[in-house]
């Protein structure tokens, strides 16, 4: 069985990433990053990818209309 979770914004992003490292060590398989309250999921996914080793990352809802197709 695989285990995944949606990341939370409570406590701040730095705290969330620190907790994610603990969850990854405990066996978490998937972390989903939502894009809400003007947080940029793409940047956060990149940062989290640099701080983790094996957990799979996914985006929740991404607001495509806020990005230009360049």
HTML snippet that shows the backbone in 3Dmol.js (N, CA, C, O; Angstrom):
<script src="https://3Dmol.org/build/3Dmol-min.js"></script>
<div id="view" style="width:600px;height:400px;position:relative"></div>
<script>
const pdb = `
ATOM      1  N   UNK A   1       0.845  -1.174   0.000  1.00  0.00           N
ATOM      2  CA  UNK A   1       0.000   0.000   0.000  1.00  0.00           C
ATOM      3  C   UNK A   1       0.890   1.238   0.000  1.00  0.00           C
ATOM      4  O   UNK A   1       1.904   1.284   0.697  1.00  0.00           O
ATOM      5  N   UNK A   2       0.510   2.224  -0.774  1.00  0.00           N
ATOM      6  CA  UNK A   2       1.252   3.489  -0.825  1.00  0.00           C
ATOM      7  C   UNK A   2       0.519   4.526   0.008  1.00  0.00           C
ATOM      8  O   UNK A   2      -0.709   4.523   0.096  1.00  0.00           O
ATOM      9  N   UNK A   3       1.296   5.411   0.618  1.00  0.00           N
ATOM     10  CA  UNK A   3       0.718   6.442   1.481  1.00  0.00           C
ATOM     11  C   UNK A   3       1.117   7.813   0.949  1.00  0.00           C
ATOM     12  O   UNK A   3       2.289   8.062   0.665  1.00  0.00           O
ATOM     13  N   UNK A   4       0.127   8.702   0.817  1.00  0.00           N
ATOM     14  CA  UNK A   4       0.377  10.059   0.363  1.00  0.00           C
ATOM     15  C   UNK A   4      -0.373  11.053   1.223  1.00  0.00           C
ATOM     16  O   UNK A   4      -1.266  10.684   1.985  1.00  0.00           O
ATOM     17  N   UNK A   5      -0.005  12.317   1.094  1.00  0.00           N
ATOM     18  CA  UNK A   5      -0.680  13.358   1.869  1.00  0.00           C
ATOM     19  C   UNK A   5      -0.608  14.689   1.143  1.00  0.00           C
ATOM     20  O   UNK A   5       0.304  14.936   0.354  1.00  0.00           O
ATOM     21  N   UNK A   6      -1.582  15.541   1.423  1.00  0.00           N
ATOM     22  CA  UNK A   6      -1.598  16.913   0.930  1.00  0.00           C
ATOM     23  C   UNK A   6      -0.844  17.768   1.941  1.00  0.00           C
ATOM     24  O   UNK A   6      -1.112  17.693   3.140  1.00  0.00           O
ATOM     25  N   UNK A   7       0.093  18.574   1.466  1.00  0.00           N
ATOM     26  CA  UNK A   7       0.834  19.444   2.373  1.00  0.00           C
ATOM     27  C   UNK A   7      -0.050  20.581   2.853  1.00  0.00           C
ATOM     28  O   UNK A   7      -0.984  20.992   2.165  1.00  0.00           O
ATOM     29  N   UNK A   8       0.252  21.077   4.027  1.00  0.00           N
ATOM     30  CA  UNK A   8      -0.524  22.150   4.640  1.00  0.00           C
ATOM     31  C   UNK A   8       0.313  23.422   4.681  1.00  0.00           C
ATOM     32  O   UNK A   8       1.542  23.364   4.711  1.00  0.00           O
ATOM     33  N   UNK A   9      -0.350  24.554   4.682  1.00  0.00           N
ATOM     34  CA  UNK A   9       0.358  25.827   4.791  1.00  0.00           C
ATOM     35  C   UNK A   9       0.398  26.353   6.221  1.00  0.00           C
ATOM     36  O   UNK A   9       1.011  27.389   6.478  1.00  0.00           O
ATOM     37  N   UNK A  10      -0.235  25.667   7.141  1.00  0.00           N
ATOM     38  CA  UNK A  10      -0.211  26.142   8.530  1.00  0.00           C
ATOM     39  C   UNK A  10       1.185  25.949   9.103  1.00  0.00           C
ATOM     40  O   UNK A  10       1.794  24.895   8.917  1.00  0.00           O
ATOM     41  N   UNK A  11       1.689  26.950   9.791  1.00  0.00           N
ATOM     42  CA  UNK A  11       3.021  26.871  10.372  1.00  0.00           C
ATOM     43  C   UNK A  11       4.122  27.381   9.468  1.00  0.00           C
ATOM     44  O   UNK A  11       5.263  27.522   9.908  1.00  0.00           O
ATOM     45  N   UNK A  12       3.805  27.660   8.214  1.00  0.00           N
ATOM     46  CA  UNK A  12       4.794  28.201   7.296  1.00  0.00           C
ATOM     47  C   UNK A  12       5.422  27.127   6.418  1.00  0.00           C
ATOM     48  O   UNK A  12       5.435  25.947   6.766  1.00  0.00           O
ATOM     49  N   UNK A  13       5.936  27.553   5.285  1.00  0.00           N
ATOM     50  CA  UNK A  13       6.494  26.623   4.306  1.00  0.00           C
ATOM     51  C   UNK A  13       7.757  25.945   4.816  1.00  0.00           C
ATOM     52  O   UNK A  13       7.935  24.748   4.593  1.00  0.00           O
ATOM     53  N   UNK A  14       8.635  26.671   5.491  1.00  0.00           N
ATOM     54  CA  UNK A  14       9.884  26.076   5.998  1.00  0.00           C
ATOM     55  C   UNK A  14       9.595  24.943   6.975  1.00  0.00           C
ATOM     56  O   UNK A  14      10.244  23.898   6.936  1.00  0.00           O
ATOM     57  N   UNK A  15       8.625  25.156   7.842  1.00  0.00           N
ATOM     58  CA  UNK A  15       8.256  24.111   8.800  1.00  0.00           C
ATOM     59  C   UNK A  15       7.655  22.909   8.075  1.00  0.00           C
ATOM     60  O   UNK A  15       7.923  21.764   8.440  1.00  0.00           O
ATOM     61  N   UNK A  16       6.853  23.163   7.063  1.00  0.00           N
ATOM     62  CA  UNK A  16       6.239  22.082   6.293  1.00  0.00           C
ATOM     63  C   UNK A  16       7.299  21.217   5.623  1.00  0.00           C
ATOM     64  O   UNK A  16       7.190  19.991   5.631  1.00  0.00           O
ATOM     65  N   UNK A  17       8.326  21.841   5.043  1.00  0.00           N
ATOM     66  CA  UNK A  17       9.396  21.088   4.383  1.00  0.00           C
ATOM     67  C   UNK A  17      10.187  20.279   5.407  1.00  0.00           C
ATOM     68  O   UNK A  17      10.564  19.139   5.134  1.00  0.00           O
ATOM     69  N   UNK A  18      10.441  20.849   6.572  1.00  0.00           N
ATOM     70  CA  UNK A  18      11.146  20.114   7.628  1.00  0.00           C
ATOM     71  C   UNK A  18      10.334  18.898   8.069  1.00  0.00           C
ATOM     72  O   UNK A  18      10.890  17.818   8.270  1.00  0.00           O
ATOM     73  N   UNK A  19       9.034  19.070   8.217  1.00  0.00           N
ATOM     74  CA  UNK A  19       8.168  17.952   8.593  1.00  0.00           C
ATOM     75  C   UNK A  19       8.121  16.910   7.478  1.00  0.00           C
ATOM     76  O   UNK A  19       8.061  15.711   7.751  1.00  0.00           O
ATOM     77  N   UNK A  20       8.147  17.358   6.236  1.00  0.00           N
ATOM     78  CA  UNK A  20       8.110  16.430   5.110  1.00  0.00           C
ATOM     79  C   UNK A  20       9.327  15.510   5.120  1.00  0.00           C
ATOM     80  O   UNK A  20       9.213  14.334   4.775  1.00  0.00           O
ATOM     81  N   UNK A  21      10.477  16.023   5.506  1.00  0.00           N
ATOM     82  CA  UNK A  21      11.672  15.178   5.610  1.00  0.00           C
ATOM     83  C   UNK A  21      11.456  14.067   6.633  1.00  0.00           C
ATOM     84  O   UNK A  21      11.881  12.932   6.417  1.00  0.00           O
ATOM     85  N   UNK A  22      10.804  14.386   7.737  1.00  0.00           N
ATOM     86  CA  UNK A  22      10.490  13.365   8.748  1.00  0.00           C
ATOM     87  C   UNK A  22       9.489  12.349   8.207  1.00  0.00           C
ATOM     88  O   UNK A  22       9.637  11.148   8.431  1.00  0.00           O
ATOM     89  N   UNK A  23       8.474  12.829   7.496  1.00  0.00           N
ATOM     90  CA  UNK A  23       7.477  11.925   6.913  1.00  0.00           C
ATOM     91  C   UNK A  23       8.122  10.998   5.881  1.00  0.00           C
ATOM     92  O   UNK A  23       7.791   9.815   5.800  1.00  0.00           O
ATOM     93  N   UNK A  24       9.042  11.552   5.098  1.00  0.00           N
ATOM     94  CA  UNK A  24       9.735  10.743   4.099  1.00  0.00           C
ATOM     95  C   UNK A  24      10.552   9.644   4.779  1.00  0.00           C
ATOM     96  O   UNK A  24      10.555   8.500   4.324  1.00  0.00           O
ATOM     97  N   UNK A  25      11.233   9.983   5.853  1.00  0.00           N
ATOM     98  CA  UNK A  25      12.008   8.988   6.599  1.00  0.00           C
ATOM     99  C   UNK A  25      11.110   7.907   7.194  1.00  0.00           C
ATOM    100  O   UNK A  25      11.534   6.765   7.369  1.00  0.00           O
ATOM    101  N   UNK A  26       9.866   8.273   7.504  1.00  0.00           N
ATOM    102  CA  UNK A  26       8.915   7.312   8.074  1.00  0.00           C
ATOM    103  C   UNK A  26       8.237   6.459   7.001  1.00  0.00           C
ATOM    104  O   UNK A  26       7.502   5.527   7.327  1.00  0.00           O
ATOM    105  N   UNK A  27       8.479   6.770   5.715  1.00  0.00           N
ATOM    106  CA  UNK A  27       7.942   5.940   4.650  1.00  0.00           C
ATOM    107  C   UNK A  27       6.888   6.571   3.764  1.00  0.00           C
ATOM    108  O   UNK A  27       6.262   5.866   2.972  1.00  0.00           O
ATOM    109  N   UNK A  28       6.668   7.869   3.868  1.00  0.00           N
ATOM    110  CA  UNK A  28       5.686   8.532   3.006  1.00  0.00           C
ATOM    111  C   UNK A  28       6.080   8.352   1.544  1.00  0.00           C
ATOM    112  O   UNK A  28       7.250   8.499   1.193  1.00  0.00           O
ATOM    113  N   UNK A  29       5.112   8.036   0.695  1.00  0.00           N
ATOM    114  CA  UNK A  29       5.380   7.788  -0.721  1.00  0.00           C
ATOM    115  C   UNK A  29       5.099   8.983  -1.623  1.00  0.00           C
ATOM    116  O   UNK A  29       5.786   9.172  -2.627  1.00  0.00           O
ATOM    117  N   UNK A  30       4.095   9.797  -1.279  1.00  0.00           N
ATOM    118  CA  UNK A  30       3.649  10.867  -2.169  1.00  0.00           C
ATOM    119  C   UNK A  30       3.273  12.105  -1.373  1.00  0.00           C
ATOM    120  O   UNK A  30       2.580  12.012  -0.360  1.00  0.00           O
ATOM    121  N   UNK A  31       3.731  13.262  -1.831  1.00  0.00           N
ATOM    122  CA  UNK A  31       3.342  14.545  -1.235  1.00  0.00           C
ATOM    123  C   UNK A  31       2.703  15.394  -2.332  1.00  0.00           C
ATOM    124  O   UNK A  31       3.269  15.555  -3.413  1.00  0.00           O
ATOM    125  N   UNK A  32       1.526  15.932  -2.045  1.00  0.00           N
ATOM    126  CA  UNK A  32       0.801  16.766  -3.004  1.00  0.00           C
ATOM    127  C   UNK A  32       0.875  18.214  -2.535  1.00  0.00           C
ATOM    128  O   UNK A  32       0.550  18.522  -1.388  1.00  0.00           O
ATOM    129  N   UNK A  33       1.304  19.094  -3.426  1.00  0.00           N
ATOM    130  CA  UNK A  33       1.458  20.513  -3.107  1.00  0.00           C
ATOM    131  C   UNK A  33       0.295  21.283  -3.723  1.00  0.00           C
ATOM    132  O   UNK A  33       0.156  21.312  -4.946  1.00  0.00           O
ATOM    133  N   UNK A  34      -0.540  21.907  -2.895  1.00  0.00           N
ATOM    134  CA  UNK A  34      -1.640  22.701  -3.440  1.00  0.00           C
ATOM    135  C   UNK A  34      -1.155  24.099  -3.828  1.00  0.00           C
ATOM    136  O   UNK A  34      -0.136  24.573  -3.324  1.00  0.00           O
ATOM    137  N   UNK A  35      -1.880  24.744  -4.714  1.00  0.00           N
ATOM    138  CA  UNK A  35      -1.579  26.134  -5.048  1.00  0.00           C
ATOM    139  C   UNK A  35      -2.775  26.960  -4.602  1.00  0.00           C
ATOM    140  O   UNK A  35      -3.811  26.994  -5.266  1.00  0.00           O
ATOM    141  N   UNK A  36      -2.613  27.616  -3.479  1.00  0.00           N
ATOM    142  CA  UNK A  36      -3.704  28.405  -2.912  1.00  0.00           C
ATOM    143  C   UNK A  36      -3.125  29.620  -2.210  1.00  0.00           C
ATOM    144  O   UNK A  36      -1.954  29.633  -1.830  1.00  0.00           O
ATOM    145  N   UNK A  37      -3.941  30.625  -2.042  1.00  0.00           N
ATOM    146  CA  UNK A  37      -3.542  31.832  -1.307  1.00  0.00           C
ATOM    147  C   UNK A  37      -2.298  32.467  -1.914  1.00  0.00           C
ATOM    148  O   UNK A  37      -1.465  33.007  -1.186  1.00  0.00           O
ATOM    149  N   UNK A  38      -2.162  32.410  -3.213  1.00  0.00           N
ATOM    150  CA  UNK A  38      -1.080  33.007  -4.001  1.00  0.00           C
ATOM    151  C   UNK A  38       0.278  32.343  -3.810  1.00  0.00           C
ATOM    152  O   UNK A  38       1.296  32.930  -4.178  1.00  0.00           O
ATOM    153  N   UNK A  39       0.328  31.137  -3.246  1.00  0.00           N
ATOM    154  CA  UNK A  39       1.582  30.385  -3.195  1.00  0.00           C
ATOM    155  C   UNK A  39       1.815  29.754  -4.561  1.00  0.00           C
ATOM    156  O   UNK A  39       0.872  29.265  -5.182  1.00  0.00           O
ATOM    157  N   UNK A  40       3.047  29.756  -5.032  1.00  0.00           N
ATOM    158  CA  UNK A  40       3.384  29.205  -6.342  1.00  0.00           C
ATOM    159  C   UNK A  40       3.800  27.746  -6.191  1.00  0.00           C
ATOM    160  O   UNK A  40       4.893  27.464  -5.701  1.00  0.00           O
ATOM    161  N   UNK A  41       2.949  26.826  -6.603  1.00  0.00           N
ATOM    162  CA  UNK A  41       3.214  25.396  -6.441  1.00  0.00           C
ATOM    163  C   UNK A  41       4.446  24.951  -7.220  1.00  0.00           C
ATOM    164  O   UNK A  41       5.173  24.071  -6.758  1.00  0.00           O
ATOM    165  N   UNK A  42       4.697  25.533  -8.382  1.00  0.00           N
ATOM    166  CA  UNK A  42       5.836  25.124  -9.199  1.00  0.00           C
ATOM    167  C   UNK A  42       7.146  25.404  -8.466  1.00  0.00           C
ATOM    168  O   UNK A  42       8.019  24.537  -8.420  1.00  0.00           O
ATOM    169  N   UNK A  43       7.297  26.576  -7.902  1.00  0.00           N
ATOM    170  CA  UNK A  43       8.508  26.912  -7.146  1.00  0.00           C
ATOM    171  C   UNK A  43       8.648  26.035  -5.914  1.00  0.00           C
ATOM    172  O   UNK A  43       9.744  25.579  -5.589  1.00  0.00           O
ATOM    173  N   UNK A  44       7.543  25.803  -5.234  1.00  0.00           N
ATOM    174  CA  UNK A  44       7.590  24.971  -4.037  1.00  0.00           C
ATOM    175  C   UNK A  44       7.946  23.532  -4.377  1.00  0.00           C
ATOM    176  O   UNK A  44       8.712  22.903  -3.647  1.00  0.00           O
ATOM    177  N   UNK A  45       7.412  23.000  -5.464  1.00  0.00           N
ATOM    178  CA  UNK A  45       7.761  21.642  -5.879  1.00  0.00           C
ATOM    179  C   UNK A  45       9.252  21.524  -6.176  1.00  0.00           C
ATOM    180  O   UNK A  45       9.875  20.521  -5.830  1.00  0.00           O
ATOM    181  N   UNK A  46       9.823  22.536  -6.811  1.00  0.00           N
ATOM    182  CA  UNK A  46      11.260  22.531  -7.087  1.00  0.00           C
ATOM    183  C   UNK A  46      12.092  22.537  -5.819  1.00  0.00           C
ATOM    184  O   UNK A  46      13.080  21.810  -5.712  1.00  0.00           O
ATOM    185  N   UNK A  47      11.692  23.354  -4.863  1.00  0.00           N
ATOM    186  CA  UNK A  47      12.414  23.426  -3.587  1.00  0.00           C
ATOM    187  C   UNK A  47      12.312  22.102  -2.837  1.00  0.00           C
ATOM    188  O   UNK A  47      13.304  21.600  -2.309  1.00  0.00           O
ATOM    189  N   UNK A  48      11.109  21.545  -2.796  1.00  0.00           N
ATOM    190  CA  UNK A  48      10.901  20.280  -2.091  1.00  0.00           C
ATOM    191  C   UNK A  48      11.682  19.156  -2.771  1.00  0.00           C
ATOM    192  O   UNK A  48      12.226  18.286  -2.090  1.00  0.00           O
ATOM    193  N   UNK A  49      11.744  19.163  -4.090  1.00  0.00           N
ATOM    194  CA  UNK A  49      12.505  18.139  -4.810  1.00  0.00           C
ATOM    195  C   UNK A  49      13.983  18.182  -4.431  1.00  0.00           C
ATOM    196  O   UNK A  49      14.640  17.143  -4.367  1.00  0.00           O
ATOM    197  N   UNK A  50      14.501  19.376  -4.181  1.00  0.00           N
ATOM    198  CA  UNK A  50      15.903  19.506  -3.778  1.00  0.00           C
ATOM    199  C   UNK A  50      16.139  19.049  -2.343  1.00  0.00           C
ATOM    200  O   UNK A  50      17.264  18.700  -1.984  1.00  0.00           O
ATOM    201  N   UNK A  51      15.104  19.046  -1.526  1.00  0.00           N
ATOM    202  CA  UNK A  51      15.239  18.704  -0.107  1.00  0.00           C
ATOM    203  C   UNK A  51      14.846  17.262   0.215  1.00  0.00           C
ATOM    204  O   UNK A  51      15.046  16.809   1.342  1.00  0.00           O
ATOM    205  N   UNK A  52      14.292  16.535  -0.757  1.00  0.00           N
ATOM    206  CA  UNK A  52      13.865  15.157  -0.519  1.00  0.00           C
ATOM    207  C   UNK A  52      14.625  14.229  -1.464  1.00  0.00           C
ATOM    208  O   UNK A  52      15.278  14.680  -2.405  1.00  0.00           O
ATOM    209  N   UNK A  53      14.528  12.929  -1.198  1.00  0.00           N
ATOM    210  CA  UNK A  53      15.273  11.990  -2.035  1.00  0.00           C
ATOM    211  C   UNK A  53      14.395  10.979  -2.758  1.00  0.00           C
ATOM    212  O   UNK A  53      14.667  10.662  -3.916  1.00  0.00           O
ATOM    213  N   UNK A  54      13.352  10.463  -2.116  1.00  0.00           N
ATOM    214  CA  UNK A  54      12.585   9.399  -2.751  1.00  0.00           C
ATOM    215  C   UNK A  54      11.085   9.639  -2.819  1.00  0.00           C
ATOM    216  O   UNK A  54      10.393   8.959  -3.576  1.00  0.00           O
ATOM    217  N   UNK A  55      10.570  10.576  -2.057  1.00  0.00           N
ATOM    218  CA  UNK A  55       9.126  10.812  -2.069  1.00  0.00           C
ATOM    219  C   UNK A  55       8.716  11.370  -3.436  1.00  0.00           C
ATOM    220  O   UNK A  55       9.398  12.232  -3.991  1.00  0.00           O
ATOM    221  N   UNK A  56       7.602  10.874  -3.971  1.00  0.00           N
ATOM    222  CA  UNK A  56       7.085  11.401  -5.229  1.00  0.00           C
ATOM    223  C   UNK A  56       6.316  12.682  -4.947  1.00  0.00           C
ATOM    224  O   UNK A  56       5.668  12.816  -3.909  1.00  0.00           O
ATOM    225  N   UNK A  57       6.395  13.617  -5.880  1.00  0.00           N
ATOM    226  CA  UNK A  57       5.736  14.913  -5.710  1.00  0.00           C
ATOM    227  C   UNK A  57       4.672  15.099  -6.781  1.00  0.00           C
ATOM    228  O   UNK A  57       4.827  14.664  -7.921  1.00  0.00           O
ATOM    229  N   UNK A  58       3.597  15.752  -6.388  1.00  0.00           N
ATOM    230  CA  UNK A  58       2.508  16.040  -7.323  1.00  0.00           C
ATOM    231  C   UNK A  58       1.938  17.411  -7.001  1.00  0.00           C
ATOM    232  O   UNK A  58       2.034  17.891  -5.871  1.00  0.00           O
ATOM    233  N   UNK A  59       1.347  18.030  -8.006  1.00  0.00           N
ATOM    234  CA  UNK A  59       0.674  19.303  -7.763  1.00  0.00           C
ATOM    235  C   UNK A  59      -0.815  19.038  -7.595  1.00  0.00           C
ATOM    236  O   UNK A  59      -1.385  18.157  -8.238  1.00  0.00           O
ATOM    237  N   UNK A  60      -1.421  19.812  -6.725  1.00  0.00           N
ATOM    238  CA  UNK A  60      -2.869  19.742  -6.568  1.00  0.00           C
ATOM    239  C   UNK A  60      -3.492  20.526  -7.703  1.00  0.00           C
ATOM    240  O   UNK A  60      -3.377  20.135  -8.865  1.00  0.00           O
ATOM    241  N   UNK A  61      -4.133  21.597  -7.393  1.00  0.00           N
ATOM    242  CA  UNK A  61      -4.720  22.463  -8.409  1.00  0.00           C
ATOM    243  C   UNK A  61      -3.714  23.554  -8.739  1.00  0.00           C
ATOM    244  O   UNK A  61      -3.186  24.207  -7.839  1.00  0.00           O
ATOM    245  N   UNK A  62      -3.447  23.757 -10.023  1.00  0.00           N
ATOM    246  CA  UNK A  62      -2.565  24.841 -10.455  1.00  0.00           C
ATOM    247  C   UNK A  62      -3.386  25.822 -11.271  1.00  0.00           C
ATOM    248  O   UNK A  62      -4.149  25.425 -12.152  1.00  0.00           O
ATOM    249  N   UNK A  63      -3.230  27.082 -10.979  1.00  0.00           N
ATOM    250  CA  UNK A  63      -3.981  28.123 -11.678  1.00  0.00           C
ATOM    251  C   UNK A  63      -3.257  28.483 -12.974  1.00  0.00           C
ATOM    252  O   UNK A  63      -2.373  29.341 -12.980  1.00  0.00           O
ATOM    253  N   UNK A  64      -3.627  27.837 -14.049  1.00  0.00           N
ATOM    254  CA  UNK A  64      -2.940  28.032 -15.321  1.00  0.00           C
ATOM    255  C   UNK A  64      -3.145  29.422 -15.900  1.00  0.00           C
ATOM    256  O   UNK A  64      -2.268  29.929 -16.600  1.00  0.00           O
ATOM    257  N   UNK A  65      -4.275  30.045 -15.628  1.00  0.00           N
ATOM    258  CA  UNK A  65      -4.531  31.372 -16.196  1.00  0.00           C
ATOM    259  C   UNK A  65      -3.607  32.445 -15.618  1.00  0.00           C
ATOM    260  O   UNK A  65      -3.566  33.557 -16.144  1.00  0.00           O
ATOM    261  N   UNK A  66      -2.873  32.146 -14.564  1.00  0.00           N
ATOM    262  CA  UNK A  66      -1.945  33.120 -13.984  1.00  0.00           C
ATOM    263  C   UNK A  66      -0.561  33.028 -14.612  1.00  0.00           C
ATOM    264  O   UNK A  66       0.334  33.791 -14.247  1.00  0.00           O
ATOM    265  N   UNK A  67      -0.373  32.108 -15.550  1.00  0.00           N
ATOM    266  CA  UNK A  67       0.930  31.922 -16.192  1.00  0.00           C
ATOM    267  C   UNK A  67       0.811  32.230 -17.680  1.00  0.00           C
ATOM    268  O   UNK A  67      -0.183  31.884 -18.318  1.00  0.00           O
ATOM    269  N   UNK A  68       1.823  32.874 -18.218  1.00  0.00           N
ATOM    270  CA  UNK A  68       1.818  33.161 -19.647  1.00  0.00           C
ATOM    271  C   UNK A  68       2.477  31.998 -20.389  1.00  0.00           C
ATOM    272  O   UNK A  68       3.422  31.404 -19.870  1.00  0.00           O
ATOM    273  N   UNK A  69       2.008  31.665 -21.575  1.00  0.00           N
ATOM    274  CA  UNK A  69       2.565  30.528 -22.321  1.00  0.00           C
ATOM    275  C   UNK A  69       3.837  30.898 -23.078  1.00  0.00           C
ATOM    276  O   UNK A  69       3.833  30.952 -24.308  1.00  0.00           O
ATOM    277  N   UNK A  70       4.911  31.149 -22.359  1.00  0.00           N
ATOM    278  CA  UNK A  70       6.177  31.504 -23.014  1.00  0.00           C
ATOM    279  C   UNK A  70       7.220  30.453 -22.805  1.00  0.00           C
ATOM    280  O   UNK A  70       8.343  30.593 -23.289  1.00  0.00           O
TER     281      UNK A  70
END
`;
const viewer = $3Dmol.createViewer("view");
viewer.addModel(pdb, "pdb");
viewer.setStyle({}, {cartoon: {color: "spectrum"}});
viewer.zoomTo();
viewer.render();
</script>
